Amino acid sequence: MATTTNFGWETPDDTDLVKDGAAAMRTLGNSIDTSFVDLKGGTSGQMLTKASGTDLDFTWVTPEIGDITAVTAGTGLTGGGTSGSVSLAIDSTVATLTGSQTLTNKTLTAPVINGGLINLTLNAQTGTSYTLVAGDSGKLVTMSNASAITLTLPPSVFAVGEQINIAQTGAGQVTFAQGSGVTIVSTGATASAPKISKQYAAATAICTASNTFLVIGALA
């Protein structure tokens, strides 16, 4: 009996008698039925996969489903999602690894700055008295008035290590004053109330302990 090219199923020969037709058809049908037996069965959600390298050797399997149901963008990231292909990116509000960026209200812990310049922000004062505020930390406070000026260092405003630069740009001499509970130490003639020596001279007040300031610079 002849066979098919790919799977070898038996088919009637051209010389077979008509009376053998039914038997030949049954033989062919049984061969096909046997070959495709692996396609039977399976349940909802299963998939058909090859069981071996043998032709028509299949088996039903239940695909593994991962336990990740969502990708959430945490602090400093954007993107994420709950389905399909998702991606994450660095949030533009945080520092990136490359390119230039302006940092606002960021705290740098033990930074190492290679090259570049750090520009002072100025706070110009023209009255005869001024009390430093938290925003003056790291700034240059200029004092300009024809009359004497009192600059007060307040309590509970600055942390250890913060410093404020003060320049006398007017004729009126600047005298440092201790706020309530504040201690000033300096090499001035009056250690607790030093004066800036003359016009265009400057000094720096450094918070060295809680409510304690070391004033250095051109003092009188």
Short mmCIF file of the C-alpha atoms (twelve columns), coordinates in Angstrom:
data_MODEL
# 
_entry.id   MODEL 
# 
loop_
_atom_site.group_PDB 
_atom_site.id 
_atom_site.type_symbol 
_atom_site.label_atom_id 
_atom_site.label_alt_id 
_atom_site.label_comp_id 
_atom_site.label_asym_id 
_atom_site.label_seq_id 
_atom_site.Cartn_x 
_atom_site.Cartn_y 
_atom_site.Cartn_z 
_atom_site.pdbx_PDB_model_num 
ATOM 1   C CA . MET A 1   0.000   0.000   0.000  1 
ATOM 2   C CA . ALA A 2   1.254   3.524   -0.773 1 
ATOM 3   C CA . THR A 3   2.037   5.978   2.040  1 
ATOM 4   C CA . THR A 4   1.951   9.773   2.347  1 
ATOM 5   C CA . THR A 5   5.210   11.674  1.929  1 
ATOM 6   C CA . ASN A 6   5.420   13.457  5.301  1 
ATOM 7   C CA . PHE A 7   3.787   11.182  7.889  1 
ATOM 8   C CA . GLY A 8   3.710   7.803   6.172  1 
ATOM 9   C CA . TRP A 9   -0.072  7.348   6.349  1 
ATOM 10  C CA . GLU A 10  -1.266  4.418   4.264  1 
ATOM 11  C CA . THR A 11  -3.411  5.215   1.217  1 
ATOM 12  C CA . PRO A 12  -4.947  2.918   -1.417 1 
ATOM 13  C CA . ASP A 13  -2.788  1.989   -4.383 1 
ATOM 14  C CA . ASP A 14  -3.976  2.903   -7.842 1 
ATOM 15  C CA . THR A 15  -4.536  -0.808  -8.561 1 
ATOM 16  C CA . ASP A 16  -6.627  -1.539  -5.460 1 
ATOM 17  C CA . LEU A 17  -10.087 -2.872  -6.124 1 
ATOM 18  C CA . VAL A 18  -13.092 -0.732  -5.314 1 
ATOM 19  C CA . LYS A 19  -14.194 -3.211  -2.696 1 
ATOM 20  C CA . ASP A 20  -11.068 -2.416  -0.687 1 
ATOM 21  C CA . GLY A 21  -11.798 1.352   -0.690 1 
ATOM 22  C CA . ALA A 22  -13.649 1.432   2.629  1 
ATOM 23  C CA . ALA A 23  -10.943 -0.534  4.431  1 
ATOM 24  C CA . ALA A 24  -8.240  1.677   2.962  1 
ATOM 25  C CA . MET A 25  -10.095 4.807   4.112  1 
ATOM 26  C CA . ARG A 26  -10.444 3.361   7.608  1 
ATOM 27  C CA . THR A 27  -6.725  2.589   7.675  1 
ATOM 28  C CA . LEU A 28  -5.903  6.159   6.629  1 
ATOM 29  C CA . GLY A 29  -8.362  7.632   9.139  1 
ATOM 30  C CA . ASN A 30  -6.964  5.544   11.989 1 
ATOM 31  C CA . SER A 31  -3.429  6.606   11.096 1 
ATOM 32  C CA . ILE A 32  -4.428  10.277  11.185 1 
ATOM 33  C CA . ASP A 33  -6.368  9.775   14.402 1 
ATOM 34  C CA . THR A 34  -3.350  8.154   16.039 1 
ATOM 35  C CA . SER A 35  -0.965  10.818  14.807 1 
ATOM 36  C CA . PHE A 36  -3.052  13.662  16.235 1 
ATOM 37  C CA . VAL A 37  -3.962  12.005  19.531 1 
ATOM 38  C CA . ASP A 38  -1.751  14.480  21.451 1 
ATOM 39  C CA . LEU A 39  -4.004  17.339  20.333 1 
ATOM 40  C CA . LYS A 40  -6.804  15.960  22.482 1 
ATOM 41  C CA . GLY A 41  -7.288  17.106  26.021 1 
ATOM 42  C CA . GLY A 42  -5.942  20.265  27.596 1 
ATOM 43  C CA . THR A 43  -7.881  22.771  29.674 1 
ATOM 44  C CA . SER A 44  -8.576  26.485  29.539 1 
ATOM 45  C CA . GLY A 45  -5.381  28.520  29.813 1 
ATOM 46  C CA . GLN A 46  -3.100  25.657  28.776 1 
ATOM 47  C CA . MET A 47  -0.905  25.704  25.706 1 
ATOM 48  C CA . LEU A 48  0.307   23.003  23.315 1 
ATOM 49  C CA . THR A 49  4.057   22.516  23.198 1 
ATOM 50  C CA . LYS A 50  6.482   20.040  21.657 1 
ATOM 51  C CA . ALA A 51  7.248   17.098  23.950 1 
ATOM 52  C CA . SER A 52  10.221  15.855  21.896 1 
ATOM 53  C CA . GLY A 53  11.823  16.101  18.505 1 
ATOM 54  C CA . THR A 54  9.433   13.462  17.133 1 
ATOM 55  C CA . ASP A 55  6.876   14.664  14.580 1 
ATOM 56  C CA . LEU A 56  3.437   15.408  16.066 1 
ATOM 57  C CA . ASP A 57  4.670   14.648  19.607 1 
ATOM 58  C CA . PHE A 58  2.909   17.358  21.632 1 
ATOM 59  C CA . THR A 59  1.808   17.847  25.221 1 
ATOM 60  C CA . TRP A 60  -0.474  20.291  26.996 1 
ATOM 61  C CA . VAL A 61  1.203   22.458  29.619 1 
ATOM 62  C CA . THR A 62  0.129   25.259  31.929 1 
ATOM 63  C CA . PRO A 63  2.329   28.319  31.284 1 
ATOM 64  C CA . GLU A 64  4.168   29.788  34.243 1 
ATOM 65  C CA . ILE A 65  2.824   33.165  35.298 1 
ATOM 66  C CA . GLY A 66  5.220   35.613  37.012 1 
ATOM 67  C CA . ASP A 67  4.290   37.233  40.301 1 
ATOM 68  C CA . ILE A 68  5.184   40.783  39.203 1 
ATOM 69  C CA . THR A 69  1.916   42.583  38.613 1 
ATOM 70  C CA . ALA A 70  3.192   46.153  38.438 1 
ATOM 71  C CA . VAL A 71  6.340   48.276  38.221 1 
ATOM 72  C CA . THR A 72  6.069   51.357  40.392 1 
ATOM 73  C CA . ALA A 73  8.340   54.367  39.960 1 
ATOM 74  C CA . GLY A 74  9.798   55.153  43.380 1 
ATOM 75  C CA . THR A 75  11.474  58.324  44.624 1 
ATOM 76  C CA . GLY A 76  13.562  59.932  41.910 1 
ATOM 77  C CA . LEU A 77  12.040  57.855  39.093 1 
ATOM 78  C CA . THR A 78  9.281   58.289  36.544 1 
ATOM 79  C CA . GLY A 79  7.445   55.741  34.421 1 
ATOM 80  C CA . GLY A 80  6.344   52.279  35.458 1 
ATOM 81  C CA . GLY A 81  3.015   50.609  34.729 1 
ATOM 82  C CA . THR A 82  0.762   47.621  35.348 1 
ATOM 83  C CA . SER A 83  0.677   46.003  31.906 1 
ATOM 84  C CA . GLY A 84  2.645   45.621  28.718 1 
ATOM 85  C CA . SER A 85  6.201   46.845  28.277 1 
ATOM 86  C CA . VAL A 86  7.102   49.513  30.831 1 
ATOM 87  C CA . SER A 87  10.189  51.628  31.412 1 
ATOM 88  C CA . LEU A 88  11.711  53.712  34.179 1 
ATOM 89  C CA . ALA A 89  13.615  56.974  33.888 1 
ATOM 90  C CA . ILE A 90  15.387  59.329  36.287 1 
ATOM 91  C CA . ASP A 91  13.006  62.060  37.420 1 
ATOM 92  C CA . SER A 92  14.047  65.464  36.087 1 
ATOM 93  C CA . THR A 93  13.608  66.902  39.588 1 
ATOM 94  C CA . VAL A 94  16.645  64.976  40.874 1 
ATOM 95  C CA . ALA A 95  20.263  65.170  39.836 1 
ATOM 96  C CA . THR A 96  21.178  63.260  36.682 1 
ATOM 97  C CA . LEU A 97  24.536  61.649  36.020 1 
ATOM 98  C CA . THR A 98  25.334  63.746  32.967 1 
ATOM 99  C CA . GLY A 99  24.581  67.189  31.674 1 
ATOM 100 C CA . SER A 100 24.154  70.467  33.535 1 
ATOM 101 C CA . GLN A 101 21.449  70.948  36.122 1 
ATOM 102 C CA . THR A 102 20.332  73.582  38.591 1 
ATOM 103 C CA . LEU A 103 19.860  72.247  42.114 1 
ATOM 104 C CA . THR A 104 17.327  74.019  44.304 1 
ATOM 105 C CA . ASN A 105 16.779  73.268  47.998 1 
ATOM 106 C CA . LYS A 106 19.093  70.261  47.871 1 
ATOM 107 C CA . THR A 107 21.385  69.168  50.699 1 
ATOM 108 C CA . LEU A 108 24.801  67.910  49.623 1 
ATOM 109 C CA . THR A 109 26.481  65.655  52.164 1 
ATOM 110 C CA . ALA A 110 30.295  65.730  52.038 1 
ATOM 111 C CA . PRO A 111 30.422  66.987  48.423 1 
ATOM 112 C CA . VAL A 112 33.654  67.016  46.435 1 
ATOM 113 C CA . ILE A 113 33.718  69.882  43.950 1 
ATOM 114 C CA . ASN A 114 36.244  69.606  41.130 1 
ATOM 115 C CA . GLY A 115 36.852  72.987  39.519 1 
ATOM 116 C CA . GLY A 116 34.170  75.537  38.879 1 
ATOM 117 C CA . LEU A 117 33.202  78.554  40.966 1 
ATOM 118 C CA . ILE A 118 30.717  78.997  43.781 1 
ATOM 119 C CA . ASN A 119 29.231  82.468  43.653 1 
ATOM 120 C CA . LEU A 120 28.125  84.238  46.812 1 
ATOM 121 C CA . THR A 121 24.577  85.501  47.023 1 
ATOM 122 C CA . LEU A 122 24.360  89.044  48.367 1 
ATOM 123 C CA . ASN A 123 21.914  90.474  50.882 1 
ATOM 124 C CA . ALA A 124 22.246  94.247  50.836 1 
ATOM 125 C CA . GLN A 125 21.173  96.005  54.045 1 
ATOM 126 C CA . THR A 126 20.992  99.786  54.337 1 
ATOM 127 C CA . GLY A 127 19.470  100.293 57.791 1 
ATOM 128 C CA . THR A 128 21.152  100.953 61.123 1 
ATOM 129 C CA . SER A 129 20.261  97.525  62.527 1 
ATOM 130 C CA . TYR A 130 19.762  94.047  61.168 1 
ATOM 131 C CA . THR A 131 19.219  90.587  62.667 1 
ATOM 132 C CA . LEU A 132 20.530  87.703  60.642 1 
ATOM 133 C CA . VAL A 133 18.000  85.138  59.326 1 
ATOM 134 C CA . ALA A 134 18.375  81.512  58.266 1 
ATOM 135 C CA . GLY A 135 18.438  82.542  54.619 1 
ATOM 136 C CA . ASP A 136 21.671  84.494  55.206 1 
ATOM 137 C CA . SER A 137 23.651  81.284  55.732 1 
ATOM 138 C CA . GLY A 138 26.465  81.158  53.179 1 
ATOM 139 C CA . LYS A 139 25.669  84.637  51.862 1 
ATOM 140 C CA . LEU A 140 27.482  87.950  51.940 1 
ATOM 141 C CA . VAL A 141 25.471  90.491  53.911 1 
ATOM 142 C CA . THR A 142 26.538  94.019  52.998 1 
ATOM 143 C CA . MET A 143 25.921  96.794  55.555 1 
ATOM 144 C CA . SER A 144 25.779  100.353 54.251 1 
ATOM 145 C CA . ASN A 145 24.704  103.373 56.259 1 
ATOM 146 C CA . ALA A 146 26.325  106.634 57.254 1 
ATOM 147 C CA . SER A 147 25.510  105.951 60.916 1 
ATOM 148 C CA . ALA A 148 26.676  103.139 63.193 1 
ATOM 149 C CA . ILE A 149 25.068  99.749  62.491 1 
ATOM 150 C CA . THR A 150 24.192  96.927  64.888 1 
ATOM 151 C CA . LEU A 151 24.217  93.372  63.492 1 
ATOM 152 C CA . THR A 152 22.552  90.830  65.805 1 
ATOM 153 C CA . LEU A 153 23.341  87.119  65.786 1 
ATOM 154 C CA . PRO A 154 20.051  85.414  66.776 1 
ATOM 155 C CA . PRO A 155 19.543  82.224  68.831 1 
ATOM 156 C CA . SER A 156 18.289  78.899  67.464 1 
ATOM 157 C CA . VAL A 157 18.605  79.888  63.807 1 
ATOM 158 C CA . PHE A 158 21.923  78.523  62.567 1 
ATOM 159 C CA . ALA A 159 23.361  75.015  62.831 1 
ATOM 160 C CA . VAL A 160 26.944  74.128  63.630 1 
ATOM 161 C CA . GLY A 161 29.163  74.778  60.635 1 
ATOM 162 C CA . GLU A 162 26.995  77.432  59.007 1 
ATOM 163 C CA . GLN A 163 28.707  80.723  58.283 1 
ATOM 164 C CA . ILE A 164 27.671  84.218  57.282 1 
ATOM 165 C CA . ASN A 165 29.938  86.785  55.661 1 
ATOM 166 C CA . ILE A 166 29.443  90.466  56.561 1 
ATOM 167 C CA . ALA A 167 30.981  93.437  54.766 1 
ATOM 168 C CA . GLN A 168 30.853  97.062  55.883 1 
ATOM 169 C CA . THR A 169 30.349  98.985  52.653 1 
ATOM 170 C CA . GLY A 170 29.224  102.271 54.204 1 
ATOM 171 C CA . ALA A 171 30.842  104.740 56.578 1 
ATOM 172 C CA . GLY A 172 28.836  103.565 59.598 1 
ATOM 173 C CA . GLN A 173 30.816  101.043 61.661 1 
ATOM 174 C CA . VAL A 174 29.238  97.596  62.100 1 
ATOM 175 C CA . THR A 175 29.075  96.155  65.624 1 
ATOM 176 C CA . PHE A 176 28.139  92.514  66.276 1 
ATOM 177 C CA . ALA A 177 25.570  91.960  69.027 1 
ATOM 178 C CA . GLN A 178 24.606  88.782  70.878 1 
ATOM 179 C CA . GLY A 179 20.967  87.729  70.628 1 
ATOM 180 C CA . SER A 180 19.272  86.275  73.728 1 
ATOM 181 C CA . GLY A 181 21.281  83.252  74.874 1 
ATOM 182 C CA . VAL A 182 23.917  83.710  72.158 1 
ATOM 183 C CA . THR A 183 27.670  83.758  72.829 1 
ATOM 184 C CA . ILE A 184 30.109  85.540  70.526 1 
ATOM 185 C CA . VAL A 185 33.855  84.945  70.713 1 
ATOM 186 C CA . SER A 186 36.373  86.951  68.727 1 
ATOM 187 C CA . THR A 187 39.679  88.837  68.794 1 
ATOM 188 C CA . GLY A 188 37.881  92.178  68.793 1 
ATOM 189 C CA . ALA A 189 38.587  94.798  71.453 1 
ATOM 190 C CA . THR A 190 35.348  93.624  73.066 1 
ATOM 191 C CA . ALA A 191 35.369  89.891  72.414 1 
ATOM 192 C CA . SER A 192 31.605  89.490  72.699 1 
ATOM 193 C CA . ALA A 193 30.817  92.599  70.660 1 
ATOM 194 C CA . PRO A 194 33.480  92.971  67.967 1 
ATOM 195 C CA . LYS A 195 33.361  95.696  65.353 1 
ATOM 196 C CA . ILE A 196 34.368  95.582  61.704 1 
ATOM 197 C CA . SER A 197 37.523  97.635  61.527 1 
ATOM 198 C CA . LYS A 198 36.657  100.093 58.748 1 
ATOM 199 C CA . GLN A 199 34.694  100.718 55.567 1 
ATOM 200 C CA . TYR A 200 35.106  97.955  52.937 1 
ATOM 201 C CA . ALA A 201 36.443  95.540  55.547 1 
ATOM 202 C CA . ALA A 202 34.661  92.248  56.198 1 
ATOM 203 C CA . ALA A 203 34.194  89.516  58.783 1 
ATOM 204 C CA . THR A 204 32.669  86.051  58.987 1 
ATOM 205 C CA . ALA A 205 30.428  84.691  61.738 1 
ATOM 206 C CA . ILE A 206 30.771  80.912  62.096 1 
ATOM 207 C CA . CYS A 207 28.383  78.858  64.220 1 
ATOM 208 C CA . THR A 208 30.715  76.588  66.199 1 
ATOM 209 C CA . ALA A 209 28.203  75.210  68.706 1 
ATOM 210 C CA . SER A 210 24.558  75.686  69.592 1 
ATOM 211 C CA . ASN A 211 24.048  79.486  69.795 1 
ATOM 212 C CA . THR A 212 27.811  80.065  69.813 1 
ATOM 213 C CA . PHE A 213 29.565  82.037  67.110 1 
ATOM 214 C CA . LEU A 214 33.211  82.631  66.271 1 
ATOM 215 C CA . VAL A 215 33.621  85.963  64.485 1 
ATOM 216 C CA . ILE A 216 36.795  86.298  62.437 1 
ATOM 217 C CA . GLY A 217 38.130  88.825  59.943 1 
ATOM 218 C CA . ALA A 218 39.046  92.501  59.987 1 
ATOM 219 C CA . LEU A 219 37.925  93.345  63.525 1 
ATOM 220 C CA . ALA A 220 38.382  96.232  65.903 1 
# 
